[in-house]
Amino acid sequence: MSLKVLVISHMYPNPANPMSGIFVHNQVKALKQAGVECRVLSPIPRFPLYPKWRMYRRFPAQTVMDGIPIHYVPTWMFPGGMFFSSYGRLYYMSLSTILPSLREKFPFDLIHCHTIYPDGYAGGMLKERFSVPVVSTIHGSDILLYPHRSRGVLRKTEQALRMNDHIIAVSHLLMKKSQQVVAGVVGSTIYNGFDPSRFYPIDTKAARKKLGQSPEEKVVLFVGNLKSVKGLQVLLKAFCRVVKQVPKARLILVGDGPLRSLLKRQARELDLEEKVTFVGRRPHDEIPLWLNSSDVVVLPSLSEGFGGVVLEAMGCGKPVVATDVAGASEIVQHRKSGYLVKPKDVDGLAQYLTILLKDESGLIEDMGERAYVVSGNYTWKQNAAQVIEVYRRLLSQ
């Protein structure tokens, strides 16, 4: 008899943002392939008359993605994250209205929440009502940033950590941080994965031809949200120095976000307008092509739970220059499969990007090969096997 797992995640892909929490969906797909039956409940914002959230009112209540049933659950939330400390209870209230009827059709054995707060807090409350174990995965901001918003959020995070039966962290650093919030937290570090059937090396020139790029340029690629926490303002300052040493260098930013206008203005002010390309958000199926078209992939985040693009880049045989934060620093081997720099280190970022782009001794190829070999240890299949082992241990207690 297969395991039945109810997944709760507010950051699940949806029609308004198909890339939101794609890593959660990838894990659920891998669990399904391993024989676990999953259903997803995804709280979506409900706040009348707020124009930015109007599109959420047009969502179907239910859909199926890659064979996985998803229920989008309208939930009271507030613009700008106001009253965030109340979100855990609001999630619980909205989810508990549909769960009794859902459980009749889907008698789940366990609840798996993504983020310890607010999802894991709601899961902890549902545990008491439905008498099933609850697991929460900590992804980054939920332990690195959210608890610092207010005492209320910190208190709710502490409660969530205590209510959950097991904590999964996507890096050792995040597990350590959670144990600093609540001593003695029972948990495991299980790194996110990547799909090697989609992210694998292809010829760089062939990839560039498909994307209409110049075969002669030296390309630095960033993939992600254009947000302050991603360190992109630092990257532009560093890239300004790189261009002086490597005139053929080009920086390509794949993604979108609130910082786009500011970054475009900064590029103009640094006289980089002709050297920086803003591609915008691209379909996830297209990302392997962008990664393979690059010479080096950069992730200059100021804070990061894991950074799945690091593994995807390594799977494509590309060296990575990343900041020494959380998951990236635990995966990238400094001077072997890439380079690690401290957050906000303009000099270090510029130095290592320049070394790679000059590439006078086949360094990119050597580092890329080592990155590819290392990436084989971090697939979604392996991730799912470790998660299932956590499930089985909990259910056997």
KEDREN-269865 format. One record per residue (C-alpha): residue in three letters; x, y, z. Coordinates in nm, 2 decimals, always signed. Layout:
# residues N
+------+--------+--------+--------+
! resn !     px !     py !     pz !
+------+--------+--------+--------+
!  ala !      X !      Y !      Z !
...
+------+--------+--------+--------+
***
This chain:
# residues 397
+------+--------+--------+--------+
! resn !     px !     py !     pz !
+------+--------+--------+--------+
!  met !  +0.00 !  +0.00 !  +0.00 !
!  ser !  +0.15 !  +0.33 !  -0.11 !
!  leu !  +0.20 !  +0.63 !  +0.12 !
!  lys !  -0.05 !  +0.91 !  +0.09 !
!  val !  +0.10 !  +1.25 !  +0.16 !
!  leu !  -0.08 !  +1.59 !  +0.18 !
!  val !  +0.16 !  +1.87 !  +0.07 !
!  ile !  +0.09 !  +2.22 !  +0.19 !
!  ser !  +0.28 !  +2.50 !  +0.02 !
!  his !  +0.19 !  +2.86 !  -0.05 !
!  met !  +0.48 !  +2.89 !  -0.29 !
!  tyr !  +0.36 !  +2.63 !  -0.54 !
!  pro !  +0.35 !  +2.70 !  -0.92 !
!  asn !  +0.03 !  +2.86 !  -1.02 !
!  pro !  -0.12 !  +3.04 !  -1.32 !
!  ala !  +0.00 !  +3.38 !  -1.19 !
!  asn !  +0.35 !  +3.26 !  -1.13 !
!  pro !  +0.44 !  +2.93 !  -1.30 !
!  met !  +0.79 !  +2.94 !  -1.16 !
!  ser !  +0.69 !  +2.99 !  -0.80 !
!  gly !  +0.83 !  +2.71 !  -0.58 !
!  ile !  +0.91 !  +2.50 !  -0.88 !
!  phe !  +1.15 !  +2.31 !  -0.66 !
!  val !  +0.86 !  +2.20 !  -0.44 !
!  his !  +0.68 !  +2.07 !  -0.74 !
!  asn !  +0.99 !  +1.89 !  -0.86 !
!  gln !  +1.02 !  +1.71 !  -0.53 !
!  val !  +0.65 !  +1.61 !  -0.54 !
!  lys !  +0.70 !  +1.47 !  -0.89 !
!  ala !  +1.00 !  +1.27 !  -0.77 !
!  leu !  +0.79 !  +1.14 !  -0.48 !
!  lys !  +0.51 !  +1.04 !  -0.72 !
!  gln !  +0.76 !  +0.86 !  -0.94 !
!  ala !  +0.88 !  +0.67 !  -0.63 !
!  gly !  +0.53 !  +0.55 !  -0.56 !
!  val !  +0.41 !  +0.81 !  -0.31 !
!  glu !  +0.06 !  +0.94 !  -0.37 !
!  cys !  +0.05 !  +1.32 !  -0.32 !
!  arg !  -0.21 !  +1.59 !  -0.32 !
!  val !  -0.12 !  +1.96 !  -0.29 !
!  leu !  -0.30 !  +2.23 !  -0.10 !
!  ser !  -0.17 !  +2.58 !  -0.20 !
!  pro !  -0.30 !  +2.88 !  -0.01 !
!  ile !  -0.34 !  +3.18 !  -0.25 !
!  pro !  -0.40 !  +3.54 !  -0.15 !
!  arg !  -0.76 !  +3.67 !  -0.09 !
!  phe !  -0.80 !  +4.04 !  -0.02 !
!  pro !  -1.09 !  +4.22 !  -0.20 !
!  leu !  -1.02 !  +4.52 !  -0.42 !
!  tyr !  -0.64 !  +4.48 !  -0.41 !
!  pro !  -0.56 !  +4.51 !  -0.78 !
!  lys !  -0.23 !  +4.31 !  -0.78 !
!  trp !  -0.41 !  +4.00 !  -0.65 !
!  arg !  -0.70 !  +4.02 !  -0.88 !
!  met !  -0.56 !  +3.74 !  -1.10 !
!  tyr !  -0.58 !  +3.50 !  -0.80 !
!  arg !  -0.96 !  +3.52 !  -0.81 !
!  arg !  -0.96 !  +3.37 !  -1.16 !
!  phe !  -0.78 !  +3.06 !  -1.06 !
!  pro !  -0.95 !  +2.72 !  -1.09 !
!  ala !  -1.02 !  +2.57 !  -0.75 !
!  gln !  -0.85 !  +2.25 !  -0.86 !
!  thr !  -0.61 !  +2.15 !  -1.13 !
!  val !  -0.37 !  +1.87 !  -1.22 !
!  met !  +0.00 !  +1.93 !  -1.30 !
!  asp !  +0.21 !  +1.64 !  -1.41 !
!  gly !  -0.04 !  +1.40 !  -1.27 !
!  ile !  -0.05 !  +1.57 !  -0.93 !
!  pro !  -0.38 !  +1.71 !  -0.80 !
!  ile !  -0.35 !  +2.07 !  -0.67 !
!  his !  -0.61 !  +2.26 !  -0.47 !
!  tyr !  -0.57 !  +2.64 !  -0.47 !
!  val !  -0.72 !  +2.76 !  -0.14 !
!  pro !  -0.82 !  +3.13 !  -0.12 !
!  thr !  -0.67 !  +3.26 !  +0.21 !
!  trp !  -0.69 !  +3.60 !  +0.38 !
!  met !  -0.36 !  +3.78 !  +0.34 !
!  phe !  -0.26 !  +4.14 !  +0.35 !
!  pro !  -0.07 !  +4.36 !  +0.10 !
!  gly !  +0.29 !  +4.42 !  +0.19 !
!  gly !  +0.29 !  +4.13 !  +0.44 !
!  met !  +0.11 !  +4.33 !  +0.70 !
!  phe !  -0.01 !  +4.12 !  +1.00 !
!  phe !  +0.23 !  +3.85 !  +0.89 !
!  ser !  +0.23 !  +3.70 !  +1.24 !
!  ser !  -0.14 !  +3.61 !  +1.18 !
!  tyr !  -0.08 !  +3.42 !  +0.86 !
!  gly !  -0.02 !  +3.08 !  +1.02 !
!  arg !  -0.36 !  +3.08 !  +1.18 !
!  leu !  -0.52 !  +3.23 !  +0.87 !
!  tyr !  -0.37 !  +2.94 !  +0.67 !
!  tyr !  -0.51 !  +2.69 !  +0.92 !
!  met !  -0.86 !  +2.84 !  +0.91 !
!  ser !  -0.88 !  +2.83 !  +0.53 !
!  leu !  -0.73 !  +2.48 !  +0.49 !
!  ser !  -0.94 !  +2.33 !  +0.77 !
!  thr !  -1.26 !  +2.42 !  +0.58 !
!  ile !  -1.18 !  +2.19 !  +0.29 !
!  leu !  -0.98 !  +1.92 !  +0.46 !
!  pro !  -1.26 !  +1.71 !  +0.62 !
!  ser !  -1.42 !  +1.64 !  +0.28 !
!  leu !  -1.08 !  +1.60 !  +0.11 !
!  arg !  -0.97 !  +1.34 !  +0.36 !
!  glu !  -1.28 !  +1.13 !  +0.29 !
!  lys !  -1.15 !  +1.10 !  -0.07 !
!  phe !  -0.78 !  +1.11 !  +0.02 !
!  pro !  -0.70 !  +0.95 !  +0.36 !
!  phe !  -0.35 !  +1.10 !  +0.39 !
!  asp !  -0.10 !  +0.93 !  +0.62 !
!  leu !  +0.12 !  +1.24 !  +0.68 !
!  ile !  +0.13 !  +1.62 !  +0.61 !
!  his !  +0.44 !  +1.77 !  +0.45 !
!  cys !  +0.46 !  +2.15 !  +0.47 !
!  his !  +0.70 !  +2.38 !  +0.28 !
!  thr !  +0.83 !  +2.66 !  +0.50 !
!  ile !  +0.82 !  +2.63 !  +0.87 !
!  tyr !  +0.61 !  +2.95 !  +0.89 !
!  pro !  +0.34 !  +3.01 !  +0.80 !
!  asp !  +0.28 !  +2.67 !  +0.63 !
!  gly !  +0.44 !  +2.46 !  +0.90 !
!  tyr !  +0.25 !  +2.64 !  +1.18 !
!  ala !  -0.08 !  +2.57 !  +1.00 !
!  gly !  +0.04 !  +2.20 !  +0.96 !
!  gly !  +0.11 !  +2.18 !  +1.33 !
!  met !  -0.24 !  +2.29 !  +1.41 !
!  leu !  -0.39 !  +2.04 !  +1.15 !
!  lys !  -0.19 !  +1.76 !  +1.31 !
!  glu !  -0.39 !  +1.79 !  +1.63 !
!  arg !  -0.71 !  +1.78 !  +1.44 !
!  phe !  -0.64 !  +1.49 !  +1.21 !
!  ser !  -0.39 !  +1.29 !  +1.42 !
!  val !  -0.12 !  +1.25 !  +1.16 !
!  pro !  +0.25 !  +1.33 !  +1.17 !
!  val !  +0.37 !  +1.66 !  +1.03 !
!  val !  +0.70 !  +1.73 !  +0.85 !
!  ser !  +0.81 !  +2.08 !  +0.74 !
!  thr !  +1.09 !  +2.17 !  +0.50 !
!  ile !  +1.28 !  +2.49 !  +0.58 !
!  his !  +1.39 !  +2.66 !  +0.26 !
!  gly !  +1.57 !  +2.97 !  +0.37 !
!  ser !  +1.38 !  +3.30 !  +0.43 !
!  asp !  +1.15 !  +3.12 !  +0.67 !
!  ile !  +1.43 !  +3.08 !  +0.92 !
!  leu !  +1.69 !  +3.34 !  +0.80 !
!  leu !  +1.46 !  +3.64 !  +0.75 !
!  tyr !  +1.09 !  +3.59 !  +0.86 !
!  pro !  +1.17 !  +3.55 !  +1.24 !
!  his !  +1.34 !  +3.89 !  +1.24 !
!  arg !  +1.03 !  +4.07 !  +1.11 !
!  ser !  +0.87 !  +4.09 !  +1.45 !
!  arg !  +0.85 !  +3.92 !  +1.79 !
!  gly !  +0.52 !  +3.77 !  +1.69 !
!  val !  +0.66 !  +3.59 !  +1.38 !
!  leu !  +0.96 !  +3.47 !  +1.59 !
!  arg !  +0.72 !  +3.33 !  +1.85 !
!  lys !  +0.51 !  +3.16 !  +1.59 !
!  thr !  +0.82 !  +3.01 !  +1.43 !
!  glu !  +0.93 !  +2.87 !  +1.76 !
!  gln !  +0.58 !  +2.72 !  +1.81 !
!  ala !  +0.58 !  +2.57 !  +1.46 !
!  leu !  +0.93 !  +2.41 !  +1.52 !
!  arg !  +0.79 !  +2.25 !  +1.84 !
!  met !  +0.46 !  +2.13 !  +1.69 !
!  asn !  +0.63 !  +1.96 !  +1.39 !
!  asp !  +0.74 !  +1.59 !  +1.43 !
!  his !  +1.04 !  +1.64 !  +1.20 !
!  ile !  +1.22 !  +1.92 !  +1.03 !
!  ile !  +1.39 !  +1.89 !  +0.69 !
!  ala !  +1.64 !  +2.17 !  +0.61 !
!  val !  +1.78 !  +2.21 !  +0.26 !
!  ser !  +2.13 !  +2.29 !  +0.40 !
!  his !  +2.33 !  +2.23 !  +0.71 !
!  leu !  +2.33 !  +2.61 !  +0.78 !
!  leu !  +1.95 !  +2.62 !  +0.79 !
!  met !  +1.93 !  +2.32 !  +1.02 !
!  lys !  +2.18 !  +2.50 !  +1.25 !
!  lys !  +1.98 !  +2.82 !  +1.24 !
!  ser !  +1.66 !  +2.63 !  +1.33 !
!  gln !  +1.83 !  +2.47 !  +1.63 !
!  gln !  +1.94 !  +2.82 !  +1.74 !
!  val !  +1.57 !  +2.92 !  +1.75 !
!  val !  +1.46 !  +2.60 !  +1.93 !
!  ala !  +1.73 !  +2.39 !  +2.09 !
!  gly !  +1.69 !  +2.02 !  +2.03 !
!  val !  +1.49 !  +2.04 !  +1.71 !
!  val !  +1.46 !  +1.69 !  +1.55 !
!  gly !  +1.55 !  +1.71 !  +1.19 !
!  ser !  +1.75 !  +1.61 !  +0.88 !
!  thr !  +1.95 !  +1.80 !  +0.62 !
!  ile !  +1.83 !  +1.69 !  +0.27 !
!  tyr !  +1.96 !  +1.90 !  -0.02 !
!  asn !  +1.73 !  +1.99 !  -0.30 !
!  gly !  +1.80 !  +1.82 !  -0.63 !
!  phe !  +1.79 !  +1.86 !  -1.00 !
!  asp !  +1.66 !  +1.66 !  -1.30 !
!  pro !  +1.96 !  +1.52 !  -1.50 !
!  ser !  +1.72 !  +1.42 !  -1.78 !
!  arg !  +1.66 !  +1.79 !  -1.84 !
!  phe !  +1.98 !  +1.96 !  -1.72 !
!  tyr !  +2.28 !  +1.81 !  -1.90 !
!  pro !  +2.57 !  +1.94 !  -2.11 !
!  ile !  +2.50 !  +2.04 !  -2.47 !
!  asp !  +2.73 !  +2.23 !  -2.71 !
!  thr !  +2.76 !  +2.59 !  -2.61 !
!  lys !  +2.76 !  +2.73 !  -2.96 !
!  ala !  +2.45 !  +2.52 !  -3.05 !
!  ala !  +2.27 !  +2.66 !  -2.75 !
!  arg !  +2.36 !  +3.01 !  -2.84 !
!  lys !  +2.25 !  +2.96 !  -3.20 !
!  lys !  +1.91 !  +2.86 !  -3.08 !
!  leu !  +1.89 !  +3.16 !  -2.86 !
!  gly !  +2.02 !  +3.40 !  -3.12 !
!  gln !  +2.33 !  +3.49 !  -2.92 !
!  ser !  +2.68 !  +3.58 !  -3.04 !
!  pro !  +2.92 !  +3.28 !  -3.05 !
!  glu !  +3.22 !  +3.51 !  -2.97 !
!  glu !  +3.11 !  +3.67 !  -2.64 !
!  lys !  +3.21 !  +3.56 !  -2.29 !
!  val !  +2.88 !  +3.51 !  -2.11 !
!  val !  +2.80 !  +3.54 !  -1.74 !
!  leu !  +2.45 !  +3.41 !  -1.66 !
!  phe !  +2.23 !  +3.49 !  -1.37 !
!  val !  +1.89 !  +3.30 !  -1.33 !
!  gly !  +1.65 !  +3.40 !  -1.06 !
!  asn !  +1.42 !  +3.67 !  -0.92 !
!  leu !  +1.54 !  +4.03 !  -0.95 !
!  lys !  +1.52 !  +4.11 !  -0.58 !
!  ser !  +1.76 !  +4.29 !  -0.34 !
!  val !  +1.84 !  +3.97 !  -0.16 !
!  lys !  +1.99 !  +3.83 !  -0.48 !
!  gly !  +2.29 !  +4.07 !  -0.47 !
!  leu !  +2.24 !  +4.20 !  -0.82 !
!  gln !  +2.35 !  +4.55 !  -0.75 !
!  val !  +2.68 !  +4.41 !  -0.62 !
!  leu !  +2.70 !  +4.20 !  -0.94 !
!  leu !  +2.67 !  +4.50 !  -1.17 !
!  lys !  +2.95 !  +4.68 !  -0.98 !
!  ala !  +3.17 !  +4.38 !  -1.01 !
!  phe !  +3.08 !  +4.33 !  -1.38 !
!  cys !  +3.18 !  +4.69 !  -1.45 !
!  arg !  +3.54 !  +4.58 !  -1.35 !
!  val !  +3.52 !  +4.26 !  -1.55 !
!  val !  +3.44 !  +4.43 !  -1.88 !
!  lys !  +3.75 !  +4.64 !  -1.84 !
!  gln !  +3.96 !  +4.32 !  -1.83 !
!  val !  +3.74 !  +4.11 !  -2.07 !
!  pro !  +3.59 !  +4.34 !  -2.34 !
!  lys !  +3.39 !  +4.06 !  -2.49 !
!  ala !  +3.21 !  +3.99 !  -2.16 !
!  arg !  +2.83 !  +4.00 !  -2.15 !
!  leu !  +2.60 !  +3.96 !  -1.85 !
!  ile !  +2.26 !  +3.80 !  -1.91 !
!  leu !  +1.99 !  +3.82 !  -1.64 !
!  val !  +1.71 !  +3.57 !  -1.68 !
!  gly !  +1.42 !  +3.65 !  -1.45 !
!  asp !  +1.21 !  +3.94 !  -1.34 !
!  gly !  +1.12 !  +4.12 !  -1.02 !
!  pro !  +1.08 !  +4.45 !  -0.84 !
!  leu !  +1.44 !  +4.55 !  -0.89 !
!  arg !  +1.43 !  +4.54 !  -1.27 !
!  ser !  +1.39 !  +4.92 !  -1.33 !
!  leu !  +1.66 !  +5.01 !  -1.07 !
!  leu !  +1.90 !  +4.76 !  -1.22 !
!  lys !  +1.85 !  +4.89 !  -1.57 !
!  arg !  +1.92 !  +5.24 !  -1.44 !
!  gln !  +2.23 !  +5.12 !  -1.26 !
!  ala !  +2.35 !  +4.95 !  -1.58 !
!  arg !  +2.31 !  +5.28 !  -1.76 !
!  glu !  +2.49 !  +5.48 !  -1.49 !
!  leu !  +2.78 !  +5.23 !  -1.50 !
!  asp !  +2.79 !  +5.25 !  -1.88 !
!  leu !  +2.70 !  +4.88 !  -1.91 !
!  glu !  +2.38 !  +4.93 !  -2.11 !
!  glu !  +2.53 !  +4.75 !  -2.41 !
!  lys !  +2.69 !  +4.48 !  -2.20 !
!  val !  +2.39 !  +4.37 !  -1.99 !
!  thr !  +2.09 !  +4.19 !  -2.13 !
!  phe !  +1.76 !  +4.17 !  -1.94 !
!  val !  +1.58 !  +3.86 !  -2.08 !
!  gly !  +1.29 !  +3.86 !  -1.84 !
!  arg !  +1.12 !  +3.55 !  -1.70 !
!  arg !  +1.15 !  +3.24 !  -1.92 !
!  pro !  +0.97 !  +2.91 !  -1.91 !
!  his !  +1.14 !  +2.65 !  -1.69 !
!  asp !  +1.18 !  +2.42 !  -1.99 !
!  glu !  +1.40 !  +2.68 !  -2.15 !
!  ile !  +1.64 !  +2.73 !  -1.86 !
!  pro !  +1.87 !  +2.43 !  -1.96 !
!  leu !  +1.93 !  +2.61 !  -2.30 !
!  trp !  +2.03 !  +2.94 !  -2.12 !
!  leu !  +2.26 !  +2.76 !  -1.88 !
!  asn !  +2.43 !  +2.57 !  -2.16 !
!  ser !  +2.47 !  +2.89 !  -2.36 !
!  ser !  +2.68 !  +3.05 !  -2.08 !
!  asp !  +3.05 !  +3.03 !  -1.99 !
!  val !  +2.99 !  +3.07 !  -1.62 !
!  val !  +2.68 !  +3.09 !  -1.39 !
!  val !  +2.68 !  +3.34 !  -1.11 !
!  leu !  +2.47 !  +3.35 !  -0.79 !
!  pro !  +2.57 !  +3.66 !  -0.59 !
!  ser !  +2.29 !  +3.63 !  -0.32 !
!  leu !  +2.32 !  +3.81 !  +0.01 !
!  ser !  +2.11 !  +3.53 !  +0.17 !
!  glu !  +2.00 !  +3.20 !  +0.01 !
!  gly !  +1.85 !  +2.88 !  +0.14 !
!  phe !  +1.98 !  +2.66 !  -0.13 !
!  gly !  +1.98 !  +2.81 !  -0.49 !
!  gly !  +1.87 !  +2.53 !  -0.71 !
!  val !  +2.02 !  +2.70 !  -1.02 !
!  val !  +2.36 !  +2.61 !  -0.88 !
!  leu !  +2.29 !  +2.24 !  -0.92 !
!  glu !  +2.12 !  +2.29 !  -1.25 !
!  ala !  +2.43 !  +2.48 !  -1.38 !
!  met !  +2.66 !  +2.21 !  -1.25 !
!  gly !  +2.45 !  +1.94 !  -1.42 !
!  cys !  +2.50 !  +2.13 !  -1.74 !
!  gly !  +2.88 !  +2.12 !  -1.68 !
!  lys !  +2.92 !  +2.49 !  -1.60 !
!  pro !  +3.14 !  +2.64 !  -1.33 !
!  val !  +2.97 !  +2.85 !  -1.07 !
!  val !  +3.07 !  +3.17 !  -0.89 !
!  ala !  +2.85 !  +3.20 !  -0.59 !
!  thr !  +2.84 !  +3.37 !  -0.25 !
!  asp !  +2.94 !  +3.17 !  +0.05 !
!  val !  +2.59 !  +3.14 !  +0.19 !
!  ala !  +2.39 !  +2.83 !  +0.30 !
!  gly !  +2.35 !  +2.56 !  +0.03 !
!  ala !  +2.57 !  +2.69 !  -0.24 !
!  ser !  +2.88 !  +2.69 !  -0.01 !
!  glu !  +2.80 !  +2.33 !  +0.08 !
!  ile !  +2.78 !  +2.21 !  -0.28 !
!  val !  +3.03 !  +2.42 !  -0.47 !
!  gln !  +3.39 !  +2.32 !  -0.41 !
!  his !  +3.60 !  +2.63 !  -0.40 !
!  arg !  +3.87 !  +2.64 !  -0.68 !
!  lys !  +3.75 !  +2.29 !  -0.80 !
!  ser !  +3.40 !  +2.32 !  -0.94 !
!  gly !  +3.37 !  +2.70 !  -0.90 !
!  tyr !  +3.45 !  +2.99 !  -0.67 !
!  leu !  +3.30 !  +3.11 !  -0.35 !
!  val !  +3.30 !  +3.47 !  -0.24 !
!  lys !  +3.17 !  +3.66 !  +0.06 !
!  pro !  +2.83 !  +3.84 !  +0.02 !
!  lys !  +2.88 !  +4.20 !  -0.11 !
!  asp !  +3.24 !  +4.13 !  -0.20 !
!  val !  +3.27 !  +4.33 !  -0.53 !
!  asp !  +3.64 !  +4.27 !  -0.55 !
!  gly !  +3.62 !  +3.90 !  -0.51 !
!  leu !  +3.33 !  +3.86 !  -0.75 !
!  ala !  +3.51 !  +4.06 !  -1.02 !
!  gln !  +3.83 !  +3.88 !  -0.96 !
!  tyr !  +3.69 !  +3.53 !  -1.00 !
!  leu !  +3.46 !  +3.61 !  -1.30 !
!  thr !  +3.76 !  +3.77 !  -1.47 !
!  ile !  +3.98 !  +3.47 !  -1.41 !
!  leu !  +3.72 !  +3.24 !  -1.56 !
!  leu !  +3.63 !  +3.46 !  -1.86 !
!  lys !  +3.99 !  +3.51 !  -1.95 !
!  asp !  +4.03 !  +3.13 !  -1.94 !
!  glu !  +4.37 !  +3.10 !  -2.08 !
!  ser !  +4.43 !  +2.74 !  -1.97 !
!  gly !  +4.10 !  +2.55 !  -2.02 !
!  leu !  +3.99 !  +2.64 !  -1.67 !
!  ile !  +3.62 !  +2.67 !  -1.76 !
!  glu !  +3.62 !  +2.32 !  -1.91 !
!  asp !  +3.81 !  +2.16 !  -1.62 !
!  met !  +3.59 !  +2.32 !  -1.35 !
!  gly !  +3.28 !  +2.24 !  -1.55 !
!  glu !  +3.37 !  +1.87 !  -1.58 !
!  arg !  +3.43 !  +1.85 !  -1.20 !
!  ala !  +3.10 !  +2.04 !  -1.14 !
!  tyr !  +2.92 !  +1.78 !  -1.36 !
!  val !  +3.06 !  +1.49 !  -1.17 !
!  val !  +2.97 !  +1.64 !  -0.83 !
!  ser !  +2.61 !  +1.72 !  -0.95 !
!  gly !  +2.54 !  +1.34 !  -0.99 !
!  asn !  +2.51 !  +1.32 !  -0.61 !
!  tyr !  +2.22 !  +1.56 !  -0.60 !
!  thr !  +1.93 !  +1.44 !  -0.81 !
!  trp !  +1.56 !  +1.47 !  -0.73 !
!  lys !  +1.54 !  +1.09 !  -0.73 !
!  gln !  +1.80 !  +1.07 !  -0.45 !
!  asn !  +1.62 !  +1.36 !  -0.27 !
!  ala !  +1.29 !  +1.17 !  -0.28 !
!  ala !  +1.44 !  +0.85 !  -0.14 !
!  gln !  +1.57 !  +1.04 !  +0.16 !
!  val !  +1.24 !  +1.21 !  +0.22 !
!  ile !  +1.05 !  +0.88 !  +0.20 !
!  glu !  +1.29 !  +0.74 !  +0.46 !
!  val !  +1.19 !  +1.03 !  +0.69 !
!  tyr !  +0.82 !  +0.95 !  +0.62 !
!  arg !  +0.86 !  +0.58 !  +0.70 !
!  arg !  +1.05 !  +0.64 !  +1.02 !
!  leu !  +0.78 !  +0.88 !  +1.15 !
!  leu !  +0.49 !  +0.64 !  +1.05 !
!  ser !  +0.66 !  +0.35 !  +1.22 !
!  gln !  +0.69 !  +0.52 !  +1.56 !
+------+--------+--------+--------+
***
